[in-house]
Amino acid sequence: MAAESKHRTRWLRRRAWTAAALCCAAATAPAEDAVFFFNPESSIDSYATLKTAFDTYLAPLGPYVFQPFNVRATFEQALAQNSRGVYMLSGWHYGEIKGRQSLDAVLVGVSKGAFLQRKILSAKDVADVSALKGVTVAGTGSEDYLRTLLKQTLGPERHALVDSFKVLSVPKDIDALMAVSFGMAQAAISSEASLQKLAAINPKQHSQLKPLAQSEKAFLLIATVPRSFRQEGAPLVEILGDMDKKPEGVTNLKLLGLDGWKRVETLEAPYSTQLRAP
């Protein structure tokens, strides 16, 4: 019990830190062209380490820097203020903003050969979905997004059930799962990859979670460029797309939870069309 209390305290402190960390990162645009990154589905332990690793990788290849964010509003502020650069974001986030931003998807992240993943609704000490009425559900993203995702996942017949949920928005997928383990929420919606991550780092907590429902598949990390930067940004996109050809590139990709990238134009027509649709 003492160990679990200690872990819970660490988790609460980390969550408080991530809510405020990097909030000022986009106050001024970098002098170099940048790779901007925001993905709350990732399980990144240190944004400073991530930035250092990518800056070191990019430095010999051109005037490029890497800027990670863990606050969505700040990332979107950077997108609004900087027309030069590559923007990495999750598939669901790209789907939310592509209608109001002039972005072109150029690369799709691949993990274990797949570029699509599902969201899983899981809970502790709950037999089935019908027992979730009025509970707190943790997840990443805005409350509106989470409610929409939950309604899509559970289907029209469960919309009233979703309306009864209290939603706890947390910075990262792994935080949503830990919130259930520590009693901050009764259920969590997270990616398959995050559940696998929890199984690796804490098998006991993972074994306490029961999958109750799963969403349709969505894209993993997507690299996009502002349409006005498409031609000038081609060399940087090429550098990112070829990361899996160098050992240090592979190491950095793993920090993002990826094995490599697929170029959008090489995807089967239904997927490339979906990414390019307004």
C-alpha positions in Angstrom: 0.0 0.0 0.0 2.8 2.4 0.8 4.5 1.7 -2.5 1.2 2.3 -4.4 0.7 5.6 -2.5 4.2 6.7 -3.4 3.5 5.9 -7.1 0.2 7.7 -6.9 1.9 10.8 -5.5 4.5 10.7 -8.2 1.8 10.4 -10.9 -0.1 13.4 -9.4 3.0 15.5 -9.4 3.9 14.5 -12.9 0.4 15.3 -14.1 0.6 18.7 -12.5 4.0 19.3 -14.2 2.8 18.2 -17.6 -0.2 20.5 -17.4 2.1 23.5 -17.1 5.3 22.4 -18.8 6.3 23.8 -22.2 3.3 26.2 -22.1 5.5 29.0 -23.2 7.5 27.0 -25.8 5.9 28.8 -28.8 6.1 32.3 -27.4 8.6 33.1 -30.2 9.1 31.3 -33.5 12.4 29.5 -33.9 14.9 31.2 -36.3 15.3 27.9 -38.1 12.6 25.8 -39.8 11.2 23.6 -37.1 9.6 20.2 -36.6 6.7 20.9 -34.2 5.4 17.9 -32.2 2.3 17.3 -30.1 0.8 13.9 -29.4 -0.9 13.2 -26.0 -1.3 9.5 -27.0 2.5 9.1 -26.7 4.3 7.9 -23.6 7.2 10.3 -23.5 9.1 10.3 -20.2 11.2 13.4 -20.9 10.4 16.1 -23.5 13.9 17.6 -22.8 15.5 14.3 -23.8 13.3 14.1 -26.9 14.2 17.6 -28.0 17.9 17.1 -27.5 17.9 13.8 -29.4 16.1 15.3 -32.4 18.1 18.6 -32.4 21.3 16.5 -32.4 20.0 14.4 -35.3 18.8 17.3 -37.3 21.7 19.8 -36.8 24.2 18.2 -39.3 21.4 18.0 -41.9 20.3 21.6 -42.1 19.0 24.7 -40.2 16.4 22.7 -38.4 15.2 22.4 -34.8 12.7 20.2 -33.0 10.0 21.7 -30.8 7.8 19.4 -28.7 4.7 20.5 -26.9 2.4 18.8 -24.4 -0.2 21.6 -24.3 -2.6 21.5 -27.3 -3.5 25.2 -27.3 0.2 26.2 -27.4 0.9 23.8 -30.3 -2.0 25.2 -32.2 -0.8 28.7 -31.5 2.5 27.8 -33.1 0.7 26.4 -36.1 -1.3 29.7 -36.4 1.9 31.8 -36.1 4.4 29.8 -38.1 3.8 28.9 -41.7 7.3 27.3 -42.0 7.9 23.9 -40.5 6.6 20.3 -40.2 3.8 19.6 -37.7 3.6 16.2 -36.2 0.2 15.3 -34.5 -2.0 12.4 -33.9 -4.5 11.1 -36.4 -7.5 12.2 -34.3 -6.0 15.7 -33.9 -5.4 16.1 -37.6 -9.0 15.0 -38.3 -10.2 17.8 -35.9 -8.2 20.7 -37.3 -7.6 19.9 -41.0 -10.9 21.6 -41.9 -9.7 24.9 -40.4 -6.0 24.8 -41.2 -4.4 24.7 -44.7 -2.3 21.5 -43.9 -1.1 18.7 -46.2 -0.5 15.3 -44.7 2.9 14.1 -46.0 4.0 11.2 -43.8 2.1 8.6 -41.6 3.9 6.9 -38.7 4.3 3.2 -38.7 4.6 0.9 -35.6 5.1 -2.9 -35.9 4.1 -2.6 -39.6 0.8 -0.9 -38.9 -0.2 2.8 -39.4 -3.6 2.5 -37.9 -4.7 1.9 -34.3 -7.8 1.5 -32.2 -8.9 3.3 -29.0 -9.8 0.9 -26.2 -12.3 1.7 -23.4 -11.2 -0.2 -20.3 -12.2 -0.2 -16.7 -11.4 -1.7 -13.3 -13.9 -3.8 -11.3 -16.6 -3.3 -14.0 -18.3 -6.3 -15.7 -19.6 -4.6 -18.8 -20.4 -1.2 -20.4 -23.8 -0.9 -18.8 -22.2 -0.7 -15.4 -20.5 2.6 -16.3 -23.4 4.9 -15.8 -22.3 8.1 -14.1 -18.6 7.2 -13.8 -15.6 9.2 -14.5 -13.8 8.3 -17.7 -10.2 9.5 -18.3 -8.6 10.3 -21.7 -6.5 12.7 -23.7 -8.0 15.6 -25.6 -10.8 18.0 -25.1 -14.0 17.0 -23.3 -15.9 17.5 -26.6 -13.5 15.2 -28.4 -13.6 12.6 -25.7 -17.4 12.5 -25.7 -17.5 12.3 -29.4 -15.0 9.5 -29.4 -16.9 7.6 -26.7 -20.2 8.0 -28.6 -18.6 6.7 -31.8 -17.0 3.8 -29.8 -20.1 2.8 -27.9 -22.7 3.4 -30.7 -26.0 5.4 -30.9 -27.7 3.2 -28.4 -25.2 4.3 -25.7 -25.3 8.0 -26.3 -27.3 8.6 -23.1 -24.8 6.5 -21.2 -21.9 8.7 -22.5 -23.9 11.8 -21.5 -23.9 10.6 -17.9 -20.1 10.3 -17.8 -17.8 12.7 -16.0 -14.8 13.3 -18.3 -11.3 13.7 -16.9 -8.9 15.1 -19.5 -5.3 14.2 -18.9 -2.1 15.1 -20.8 -1.1 11.5 -21.9 -2.8 8.2 -22.6 -0.7 6.5 -19.9 -2.0 9.1 -17.4 -5.6 8.0 -18.2 -4.8 4.4 -17.5 -2.9 5.3 -14.3 -5.9 7.4 -13.2 -8.0 4.3 -13.2 -5.4 2.3 -11.3 -5.2 5.1 -8.6 -8.9 5.6 -8.3 -9.1 9.0 -10.0 -11.4 7.5 -12.7 -13.3 4.3 -13.1 -12.6 3.9 -16.8 -10.1 5.1 -19.4 -10.1 5.4 -23.2 -6.6 5.0 -24.6 -4.7 3.6 -27.6 -3.8 -0.1 -28.0 -0.1 1.0 -27.8 -0.6 2.6 -24.4 -2.2 -0.5 -23.0 0.7 -2.5 -24.3 3.1 0.1 -22.7 1.3 -0.3 -19.3 1.5 -4.1 -19.6 5.3 -3.7 -20.0 5.9 -1.2 -17.2 3.3 -2.4 -14.7 1.8 -5.8 -15.4 -0.2 -5.8 -12.2 -2.0 -2.6 -13.0 -2.6 -3.8 -16.6 -4.1 -7.1 -15.4 -6.7 -5.1 -13.3 -8.1 -3.4 -16.4 -10.8 -5.1 -18.5 -11.3 -4.0 -22.1 -15.0 -3.2 -22.7 -15.2 -1.6 -26.2 -13.0 -0.5 -29.0 -13.2 2.3 -31.6 -12.7 2.2 -35.3 -9.1 2.3 -36.4 -7.4 5.7 -36.9 -4.0 6.8 -38.1 -1.0 6.9 -35.8 1.2 10.0 -35.8 0.9 12.2 -39.0 3.5 14.6 -40.3 1.9 17.6 -42.0 3.1 20.8 -43.6 1.3 24.1 -44.2 0.3 24.2 -47.9 2.3 27.3 -48.5 5.4 25.5 -47.3 5.0 22.3 -49.2 7.7 22.9 -51.8 10.2 24.6 -49.6 9.7 22.0 -46.8 10.3 19.0 -49.1 13.9 18.6 -48.0 12.9 18.5 -44.3 10.1 16.0 -45.1 12.6 13.9 -47.0 15.0 13.9 -43.9 12.2 12.8 -41.6 10.9 10.1 -44.1 14.4 8.6 -44.3 15.0 8.4 -40.5 14.6 4.6 -40.5 17.6 4.3 -42.8 20.0 5.4 -40.1 20.6 3.8 -36.7 20.4 7.1 -34.8 17.2 7.9 -36.8 15.7 4.6 -35.7 16.6 5.3 -32.1 14.8 8.7 -32.3 11.7 7.2 -34.0 11.4 4.8 -31.1 11.1 7.8 -28.7 7.9 8.7 -30.7 6.7 5.1 -30.5 7.4 4.5 -34.2 9.5 2.3 -36.4 9.3 4.4 -39.5 7.1 6.5 -41.8 5.0 5.9 -44.9 4.7 8.6 -47.5 1.1 9.5 -48.0 1.3 9.1 -51.8 2.4 5.5 -51.3 -0.7 4.5 -49.3 -3.6 2.6 -50.8 -6.1 5.0 -52.4 -8.8 4.9 -49.6 -6.2 6.0 -47.0 -4.5 8.7 -49.0 -7.9 10.0 -50.1 -9.0 10.2 -46.5 -5.9 12.1 -45.4 -6.2 14.6 -48.3 -9.9 15.2 -48.0 -10.9 18.7 -46.9 
